[in-house]
Amino acid sequence: MTHAAVPEPADPAALARELAREGAAGGRTIVAIAGAPGSGKTTLAIRIVEELKLLGIGTATLPMDGFHLSNRVLVDLGRRERKGAIDTFDGVGFVTTLRRAREDRTHVLYVPGFDHGGGEPIAASIAIPPTAAVVVAEGNYLLDASDPWSEVASLVDHAWFVDVDDDLRRRRLVARHVATGKAPEAAVAWVELVDEVNARRIKASSARAERILRVD
């Protein structure tokens, strides 16, 4: 897949209408929304789902954040101080779950969510019912070319990348870290030393997106 030459404004209502037309055809449409930390991809995914519900389309989210390794596991692996890097997620678990969402419309699929306040995944906290005609998957590394993330492209109908002004994105991240307990100085350091390293890798994956959505 190749992305559009010029990023387009992200309009949740318009995007939902497009997905609704596909979902109404009787199959299941899965869209992957990727983006760097703080880009607004989660908010966009939630708003698209809200718009789909208003249109009467069965829908659900599949957030990659739920596949964070727990803090205890990260400590054991020596990766706690760079949480958010690609190897701090259960990539195989995510891809396996996505494949089931693609193939199984008989059973309810329970997937993990994420407690941003506590910084831990929450098992089986999101339900994807058989009636979900549209599933919105979102996360940082959904377009990454490494194994197993490279399998995502074959399991989704659409792959979108969310772009945003870098200064705004970094300000959002600092505010988010402060809100979850970091001192302002520690929040700034984390953004520069951890989040931005990840962001550079994630932004490079945008070349694999079908569309680039600008969120400001």
Summary of the structure (lengths in Angstrom):
residues: 216
radius of gyration: 16.7
end to end distance: 24.7
largest distance: 51.3
contacts: 689
relative contact order: 0.24
helix: 47%
strand: 22%
